[in-house]
Amino acid sequence: MSADQQPVERNQIVVGDALTRLSALADGSIDCVVTSPPYFRLRDYGADGQIGIEPHVDDWVNHLVMLSDEIHRVLVSTGTFWLNVGDTYSGHSSQGAARKSLLMAPERLALRLQDNGWIIRNMGVWHKRNGTPESVTDRLARRHETLILATRRPRYYFDLDAIREPHAESTLRRARAGRAGPGRSSREGLPYEGIAASQTLRLEQAMHPLGKNPGDVWTLSTRPSTEDHYAMFPPEIPDRCVRASTRPGDVVLDPFAGRSTTGVAALGHGRQYLGIDINPIDHDAAARRLQEVSQ
């Protein structure tokens, strides 16, 4: 640890610029990052150095890539980086695409992260069960955001069993006992019931006793906040990320902490947490939430 770097400040949220705060953390001091950075041209926090108000979408990407370099440094070699990001429509060609076109912000960011050495393991989808109604008549209403899973190395910590979902009843019925494929029939003297039976056997063998892989499309409802912060992502997202990517006692970082939804998930599952946010108003609300879950 260099003289200007510090140990991780545990179980709290600190006010400041994310890049500056991250640069002060020691190498390999974080086990997992779960965050939802400000989306391009969505909200002005009125703070110097904030991300999201850049004139061009590629400038937004550049700022997040600079931040990701610091995250790469402070993350342990087996750590994971989860990013919930949304897209937006261009208001002018100077923003990076023709007016009214999607800017493809999540895709631009993922490609730049990949170019910078990150391994992109998933480009998942948060499907919003109760998405905000839109009055547009010349396109489809938006009902999803992107969830990127990036890692430093091909081998990393990931506990799929922690987030498995129950098998559907229809799947369990199809995999009921007593069906046999031709190979098993000849070996065990069981009746062969045709191609459908063979497919059922393969299904039975593939089923995990703890449940199924949740897949890369998460259908979750947006959650209203008691605080004035419409950009909060649902608690199920950081909850799943924390359970899948960390062990009890590990340190979870959110460099755009907001109201500390990630922090609540981390502390609730026995992990340690550090949040950073540039907005002091969000800090007060986040500190109250962390205090409540710590009691």
C-alpha positions in Angstrom: 0.0 0.0 0.0 1.5 3.4 -1.0 1.6 6.3 1.3 -1.4 8.0 -0.3 -3.6 4.9 -0.3 -5.8 4.0 2.6 -7.5 0.9 4.0 -11.1 0.4 3.0 -13.5 2.4 5.0 -16.0 -0.2 6.1 -19.8 -0.1 6.3 -20.4 3.5 5.5 -21.0 5.9 2.6 -18.6 8.7 1.9 -19.2 11.9 0.0 -16.9 12.7 -2.9 -15.9 12.2 -6.5 -15.8 8.5 -7.2 -12.6 8.6 -9.2 -10.8 10.6 -6.5 -12.1 8.3 -3.7 -11.2 5.2 -5.5 -7.6 6.3 -6.2 -7.1 6.5 -2.5 -8.0 2.8 -1.9 -5.4 0.1 -1.8 -4.9 -2.5 -4.6 -7.0 -5.6 -4.2 -9.0 -4.3 -1.3 -12.5 -4.9 -2.8 -14.1 -8.2 -3.5 -17.1 -7.1 -5.6 -18.5 -3.9 -7.2 -22.2 -3.5 -7.7 -23.4 -0.1 -9.0 -25.7 1.8 -11.2 -23.9 4.9 -12.5 -25.7 8.0 -13.7 -27.2 7.5 -17.1 -26.3 9.8 -19.9 -28.2 13.1 -19.9 -30.8 11.9 -17.3 -30.1 14.0 -14.2 -28.0 17.0 -13.2 -26.7 16.7 -9.6 -25.2 20.2 -9.7 -21.7 18.9 -8.6 -18.4 19.5 -10.2 -17.0 16.5 -12.0 -20.3 14.6 -12.1 -20.9 11.9 -14.6 -23.9 11.9 -16.9 -24.1 15.5 -18.2 -21.3 15.1 -20.9 -22.1 16.6 -24.3 -21.5 13.4 -26.2 -22.3 9.8 -25.2 -18.7 8.7 -25.8 -17.5 11.3 -23.2 -19.8 9.6 -20.8 -18.3 6.2 -21.8 -14.7 7.6 -21.4 -15.4 8.8 -17.8 -16.8 5.4 -16.8 -13.9 3.6 -18.5 -11.5 5.8 -16.4 -13.4 4.8 -13.3 -13.3 1.1 -14.4 -9.5 1.3 -14.5 -9.4 2.2 -10.8 -12.0 -0.5 -10.1 -9.8 -3.0 -11.9 -6.9 -2.0 -9.6 -8.8 -2.2 -6.3 -10.7 -5.4 -7.1 -9.3 -8.7 -6.1 -8.2 -10.9 -9.0 -11.3 -13.2 -8.5 -13.7 -10.2 -8.1 -16.7 -9.2 -10.2 -18.0 -5.9 -11.5 -21.7 -5.6 -11.9 -23.1 -2.5 -13.8 -26.8 -1.6 -14.2 -27.0 0.9 -17.1 -29.8 2.3 -19.1 -30.0 3.7 -22.6 -31.5 7.0 -23.8 -32.5 8.7 -27.0 -30.4 11.3 -28.8 -31.7 14.9 -28.7 -29.3 16.1 -31.3 -26.7 14.5 -33.6 -24.0 16.2 -31.6 -24.8 13.7 -28.7 -23.5 10.7 -30.7 -26.4 9.6 -33.0 -29.2 11.1 -35.1 -32.0 12.8 -33.2 -34.5 10.3 -31.8 -32.1 7.4 -32.2 -31.1 5.2 -29.3 -27.5 6.1 -28.3 -26.6 2.4 -27.6 -24.9 3.6 -24.4 -24.7 0.2 -22.7 -23.3 -1.5 -25.8 -20.7 1.3 -26.3 -19.6 1.0 -22.6 -19.4 -2.8 -22.7 -17.2 -2.7 -25.9 -14.9 -0.2 -24.3 -14.6 -2.2 -21.1 -13.8 -5.2 -23.2 -11.1 -3.3 -25.1 -9.7 -2.2 -21.8 -9.1 -5.8 -20.6 -12.4 -6.6 -18.9 -14.0 -10.0 -19.6 -17.7 -9.4 -20.3 -19.5 -12.5 -19.0 -23.1 -11.3 -19.4 -25.1 -8.5 -20.9 -28.2 -9.3 -18.9 -31.6 -7.7 -19.0 -33.6 -6.2 -16.1 -37.1 -6.5 -17.5 -39.3 -4.0 -15.7 -42.6 -5.7 -14.8 -44.2 -2.3 -14.1 -42.3 0.0 -16.4 -43.2 3.7 -16.5 -45.9 4.4 -19.1 -44.8 6.3 -22.1 -47.0 8.5 -24.4 -44.9 7.8 -27.6 -46.8 6.5 -30.7 -43.9 6.0 -33.1 -41.9 3.3 -31.2 -42.4 0.6 -28.6 -42.3 1.5 -25.0 -39.1 0.8 -23.1 -39.4 -2.0 -20.6 -35.8 -3.0 -19.8 -32.3 -1.9 -18.7 -29.0 -3.7 -19.1 -27.0 -5.5 -16.4 -23.3 -6.1 -17.3 -21.2 -8.7 -15.5 -17.5 -8.1 -16.0 -14.5 -9.9 -14.5 -10.8 -9.4 -14.4 -9.9 -13.0 -15.2 -11.5 -16.1 -16.8 -11.7 -17.7 -13.4 -13.5 -15.8 -10.6 -15.7 -16.3 -7.6 -19.3 -17.0 -8.5 -21.8 -19.0 -6.4 -24.6 -19.9 -8.8 -26.2 -22.1 -6.1 -26.9 -19.0 -4.0 -29.3 -17.5 -6.6 -30.9 -20.6 -8.1 -34.6 -20.5 -8.6 -37.2 -23.2 -8.1 -37.9 -25.4 -11.1 -41.2 -24.8 -12.7 -43.9 -27.4 -11.9 -44.2 -28.2 -15.6 -40.5 -29.0 -15.7 -40.7 -31.3 -12.7 -43.6 -33.1 -14.3 -41.7 -33.7 -17.5 -38.7 -35.0 -15.5 -40.7 -37.5 -13.4 -39.2 -40.8 -12.5 -39.7 -44.0 -14.5 -38.9 -42.7 -18.0 -35.9 -44.3 -19.8 -33.8 -43.7 -22.9 -32.7 -46.5 -25.2 -29.2 -46.9 -23.5 -30.6 -47.0 -20.0 -33.4 -49.4 -21.2 -30.9 -52.0 -22.5 -28.7 -51.7 -19.4 -31.4 -51.8 -16.8 -34.2 -53.8 -18.5 -36.5 -50.8 -18.4 -39.2 -50.2 -21.1 -38.1 -47.6 -23.8 -40.8 -45.1 -24.4 -39.4 -43.4 -27.5 -37.7 -40.0 -28.3 -39.8 -38.1 -25.8 -38.6 -40.3 -23.1 -35.0 -39.9 -24.1 -35.5 -36.1 -24.0 -37.1 -36.4 -20.6 -34.1 -38.4 -19.3 -31.7 -35.7 -20.4 -33.8 -33.1 -18.8 -33.9 -35.1 -15.5 -30.1 -35.4 -15.6 -29.6 -31.7 -16.3 -31.8 -30.5 -13.4 -30.0 -29.3 -10.4 -31.5 -30.3 -7.0 -31.2 -26.7 -5.7 -33.0 -25.2 -8.6 -32.4 -23.7 -12.0 -30.0 -21.1 -13.3 -32.0 -17.8 -13.1 -30.8 -16.8 -16.6 -29.8 -13.4 -17.9 -33.3 -11.9 -18.0 -34.5 -10.8 -14.5 -38.2 -9.7 -14.4 -38.4 -7.4 -11.5 -40.7 -4.6 -10.5 -39.5 -1.0 -9.9 -39.9 0.1 -6.3 -41.2 3.4 -5.2 -38.9 5.3 -2.8 -39.9 7.1 0.4 -37.1 9.5 -0.5 -36.9 11.9 -3.5 -34.7 9.6 -5.7 -36.4 8.2 -8.8 -33.3 6.5 -10.1 -33.1 3.8 -7.4 -32.8 0.3 -8.9 -34.8 -2.5 -7.3 -33.2 -4.2 -4.2 -33.4 -7.6 -5.9 -30.6 -6.7 -8.3 -27.8 -6.0 -5.8 -29.2 -8.7 -3.5 -28.6 -11.3 -6.2 -25.3 -9.9 -7.3 -24.0 -9.8 -3.7 -25.1 -13.4 -3.0 -23.7 -14.7 -6.2 -20.4 -12.9 -6.1 -19.3 -12.7 -2.5 -18.8 -14.7 0.7 -19.8 -13.5 4.2 -17.3 -10.9 5.3 -16.3 -9.8 1.8 -16.2 -6.1 0.9 -18.7 -4.8 -1.6 -18.2 -1.4 -3.2 -20.7 0.9 -4.9 -19.0 4.1 -6.3 -22.4 5.6 -7.2 -24.1 4.7 -4.0 -27.2 6.9 -4.2 -29.5 5.9 -1.4 -27.3 2.8 -0.8 -29.5 0.0 -2.1 -26.3 -2.0 -2.6 -25.2 -1.3 0.9 -28.4 -2.5 2.4 -28.1 -5.8 0.5 -24.5 -6.2 1.5 -25.0 -5.6 5.2 -28.1 -7.7 5.2 -26.1 -10.7 4.0 -23.2 -10.3 6.4 -20.9 -8.6 3.9 -18.9 -5.4 4.5 -19.7 -2.3 2.4 -18.2 1.0 1.2 -20.4 3.5 -0.7 -19.2 6.6 -2.5 -21.6 9.4 -3.8 -21.0 12.9 -5.0 -24.3 14.2 -3.7 -24.4 15.1 0.0 -28.2 15.0 0.1 -28.1 11.3 -0.9 -25.5 10.7 1.7 -27.8 11.6 4.6 -30.6 9.3 3.3 -28.2 6.5 2.6 -26.6 6.8 6.1 -30.0 6.4 7.7 -30.8 3.3 5.7 -27.4 1.7 6.6 -28.0 2.5 10.2 -31.4 0.8 10.1 -30.1 -2.4 8.6 -27.1 -2.5 11.0 -29.3 -2.4 14.1 
